[in-house]
Amino acid sequence: MNQLIPVTIVTGFLGSGKTTVLRGLINRRQTSRLALLINEFGEVSIDGALLRGGVDGNDQIRIHDFPYGLIAYGDDELFIPVMRAIAERRAHVDHVLIETSGLALPTAVMEMLQGPGLAGDFILDATLAVVDTPLLLADQFEPDNAAHSPQAAVASLFEQQLEYADVVVLNKIDLLDEKALLLAETRVRQRAPNVRFLELAYHAQLDIRLALGLRLHQPTLVAHNHRYTPMPGPDASPPGNQDRLNGHAHSGLSAHSHGLATHRHFHEQDPGWLSFVLRSQAPQQTETLRSALIEAARAEPILRSKGFIRTRDSERAVLVQGVRSRVVISVDAAKPAVQKSELVFIGYHLSRANIAALLTEMTGTLWK
């Protein structure tokens, strides 16, 4: 009988930092040979390009892109063949990591893994949900009373992503104190009391032992009791009493079973969820573009913006990462400079024309 290949699903809402956490896991994988399936809601694979930038030429890491947020859902004809191909090269694969779209639930992948086509070769190791902790504390995932509003849709999706998670990773926590972290833990457990472990990702770094090889869905599971060890940077101060934040210390949480009814993507349920790409051939001034993107997020319900831009100032790629009106532009040392700017926008009832016009006016360059 073949040894089953473990699969870890990484889920989380738009902009939670899934790709950055994955990048850190890849860097600290030691000798583990990984296959990664990267799922994005949009026509351009920004996350796949980010991950490839750090592993080019490394035959121990293989990355497969799944555009348009359709991995394992509906008419996706790619997932099963890719997984079967991975199974064929099992001698060279230690673990599979699947990053779902920020607008998807992990249940479709979970169901496929237990179906007749894959159950003989793969086993779910764990499902991780990455959380943008500052947004959680700022009540950005709280529902409102308006039917079919962006806020109601965001809150519903966020809660379901937590519901199907084994491990919740509190990300973007470097500036938060112990009181804020405890409040974040309380809010997570109120929404998803059956989550087994909470882990802290200082500087988006997660100990690989807390992400891979957890074996939470093996029939003969023996509960592990390793302790959480934070990964502080020079400016990070871990809480003095880690027991209160250590998900492994919580008692009374039996292994919860996931309902495996395939949930449709939210962008299939509600056509208000949109994604599109805007491009510009002209070099960009980074601060001018950043101001334009912030203004665009205030004018339109943009939940996520990301991409690479062309500038005159850098020989390396310049990366844009936007979550609502929080926009960071930085040099990506692993990727060469691009010849044109491409930005992906994701949101609820966005106006492509309005955003293109605003960027064109504020940057003095044509965006279309």
N, C-alpha and C positions, 0 to 999 in steps of 0.2 A: 504493500500500500504506500502511495506517495505521502511524504510529509507535507502537511498543509502549509501554504505560504501565508504568513500573517499580513493583515491589511489594517492600516490605520486611516480613518476618515477624519479630515480636518474641515470643520464647518465654521460658520461665523458670518455675521452681517457685513455688508459692504464697508470696507475700510477698517475692519477690526485689526488687521495686521497679520492675516493668515500667511501670506507669502513671506513676510519678514521672519516670522517664527519658523517656517519651513526652511528658509535659507540658513538660519542658525542651526537647525537640526542637521542639515546636510553637512555643514562645516564641522560639526562635532560627531559625525557618525562613526569615526574611527575606521574600522575595516568593513563596516556594513555595506553591502551592495544593494542599492535602492532602485526601484522603479517608481516614477512619479507620474500621476495623471492630474493635469492641471485644467480646471474647468472655469471658464470665464463667460460672463454675460456680455457679449460684444464681439464685433468682427475682428478685432486686433488683439493678439495675445500679449499683453504687457507683462503679466505675471510669469508666463513661460519664458519670456525674454530675460526677465530679471534673474530667474533661477539658472537659466543656461549660461548667463554671463559668468557665473562662478564655477561652472563645472565643465566648460568646453575642453574636450580632449580627455576627459575622465571616463573610461569605459565602465566604471563601477556605478555610474549614475545614468539612467535613461529617463528622458522626459517626453511625455505624450500630451499634446494639446487637445482640449475639447472646447471648441468655441460655442458661443450662443447659449451657454448655461443649460445644456440638454443631456448631461452625462447620466446614463442609465434610465432616462425618462422617455416615455412615449415612443417617438420614432427614431431614437438614437440607435443607429446601426453600427456604431464604432466601439462601444464599451465591451461587449462580449468578445469580438475578435481581438481587441488589444489585450484583454485579460487572458485569453487563450494563448496568445503569442508569448505573454509573460510566463505562463505555466509551462510552455514548451522549453523555455530556457531557465527552468527552476534551479538548475545547478549554479546559475550565476546571479540569482536574486535571493536576498535574505528577507526583504520586507517591501511591501507596496504602500505608498502614501498617496491618498486621493484628496485633493483640495476641491471642495465643491464651490459652485458659484455662490456669491454673497446673497443671491435671491433664491436659493434652493434649500431644501431639507435633505438630510443624509439618508432618508428612508428608502429611496429608490435603489441606491447602491447597496444598502443593507439587505434589501429583499433579493436583489440579484445574487449577492454573495451566498445566500442560502438556497438559491434555486438550483435545479438539476444541472444547469450548464457550468456552474462554478464551484458548487459545494464540495466536489471531490478534490479540488486543488487549493482552495483558499479558505481562510477562517478570519472573521473579524477579530482584530486584536483589541481595538478600542475606538470610540468616537470622541474626538476632542472638539470643543466649541471655544473659539477664541473671541474674547469680549473686549471692545473698546471701553475700558473702565471709566475714563473721564466722561464719556457720553452717557454711560449708565448712571453715574452719579449726578449728571446734569439733567436727569429725567427725560432724556431724548428717546427712551424706549417705553415711555408711559403712554397708554392709549388715551385717545380723546373720545368725545361723544359723537363726533361727526361720522356718519356712515361713509365708507369708501374714501376716507381722507388719507393722505400720505402717512400721517402719524399713526392712524389706526392700523394700516397695513404693515408699517414697520414694526409696531409693537407685537402684532400677532405673529409675524415671521420670527422675530427675535425670541419670543417665548417658546415657540415650537422647536427652534434650533437648540435651545437649552434643554428642552424636554427630552430630546433624543440623544443627549450627550452623556457619556460616562465621566468625562473629565472636562472641567471648565478652566480655561487659562485666562487669568486676569492680565491683560496686556496694557501697555502704555501707562505704567504705574510709577515711573521713576520719580515723579514730583509729588507723589501721594504719601501721606503719613499713615501711621497704624490705624488711627480712627477712621480715615477714609477707606482703607482696605477692609476693615471690619464691616463697615456699612455696605461696601460693594458685595462682600460675601453674604451678608444678610439678604440683600436684594436678589442675589442669584438663588439662594436657597428658598426664598419665598416663592419664586417663580417655578423652581425645579427642585423640589425637596429630595428627589431620588438621585440627583447627581452624586456620584461616588467620591470624587476628589476635586478639590480646588487647588490650582497651582499658580504661582506667581512668576511672571516673565519680566524680570528687570532687564531693560534694554532689549526687549523682545527675545531674550535668551531663555530657553527652557532646557533643563537637564535632559539629555536624551533618554536617560533611564526612566524619566517620568512621562515619556511620550511613546516609546517603542518597547515592545516586549512585555506589555502589561498583562496579556493573556486573560483579559476580563471576560471573554466569551467562550473559553474552553470548558467543556463539560466537567473536567476534573480540576477546576480552578481551586488553588489554595491561595487564600488572601495574602498578599504581600504587605509588608509593613515598613518599607523603606521610608525614611524621613525626607521631607522637603529641605533642600539646601538652596538658598537663593544664589543668584549669579550677579552680585553687585558690581557696579562699575565704580570708578573713583569717587563719584558724587552720590552714590546710592547708600542709604542707611537702612538696612533691613530691620524690621520690627524686633524689639527685644524678646517678646514672648511669641515665638513662632507657633507654639502649640495651638494658639487660637486661630491661626490662619492655615494650619496644616490640614488639608482635606482628608489625609489618611487617619487623623486623630478622631474624626467623627464616628460615633458608634450608632448602632441601630439601623444602619442603611443596608438592607439586604440587596443582593444582586437583582436589579430591576430588569425586566424583560421589555423589549421594544415592540410596540405594535408595528407591523410591517405592511400595513395598507399603503400602497404607493400614493404619496401626496403629489399633486400636480404643482409645478412651479407657480409661484405667485404671479409671474409675468404671463402665464397661460390662463390663470384664473381671472386676472385683471389686466386688460391691455393697456392700462395707464402706465405700467412699468415700461420704460423706454431706455434704449441705449443707442448711441450713435457716435461717430468719429468726426472730428473737425481737423482739417489739415491746413498748414501754411508752409509755403516755400521760403518765405523771408526769414532771416535771422531774428531772434527774439531777444529783447532785453528782459532779463529774468525778473527784476523787481516790478517792471511795468506789467509784465504778464501776470505775475502773482496778484497784483492789485486788481487787474481785470478779472481774474478768476474768482477772487473774493467778492467782487461786485456782482458777478454773474450768479454766484451762489446765493446772494441776497435777493436777486431779482427773480430767479427761477428755482424750483425745488430740486436742485442738484444734490444728490446724496453722495456721489462719488465721482471724482475726476482723476485721471491718471494717464501717463504717457511719457514720451521722450520728445524733447524740443531741440531745435537747431539754434545755436548761439554763435557769436563770434569769439567768445571768451574761453572756450574749453575744447581741448582735443579729445575729451572723453564725452560719453553720453551725459546729457543733463535730464534728470528724472523729475517729473511732476507727480506729487501724491497729494490729492485733495480729499478731505472728508468734510462734507458740507462746506462751511466757509473757512475751515482750517486747511491752509495750503502750504506745503513745504516743497521747495525746489532745491535739488542737490545734485552734485556730480556723482555719477555711477562709474567708479573706477574700473569695473570689470567689462564695460561695454564701450566700443569706440563711438565717436561722435556720429550723429545721424545727419542725413542730407536734407531732411524736411521734418517739420514738427507734426506729430500726430497725437491728439488727445482724445481719450474715450470719456464720454459723459454718461452717467447712469442716474436715473431719477424717476420721478412720478409726474406724468403729464408735462414733460419738458417741451419747450419750444426750441427746436434746433435753429430756426431762423433768428429768434431773439438773441440766443447765446452767440451765434456767429457774428451778428451785427454788433453786439456789445464788444466782443473781443477785437473785431476789426477796428472799431472806433477808438477804443482805449489804447491799443498797441500800435496803431498806425500801420498795420500790416493786414493783408487779406487773409481771412479765415473762411474756409468753405468746406 
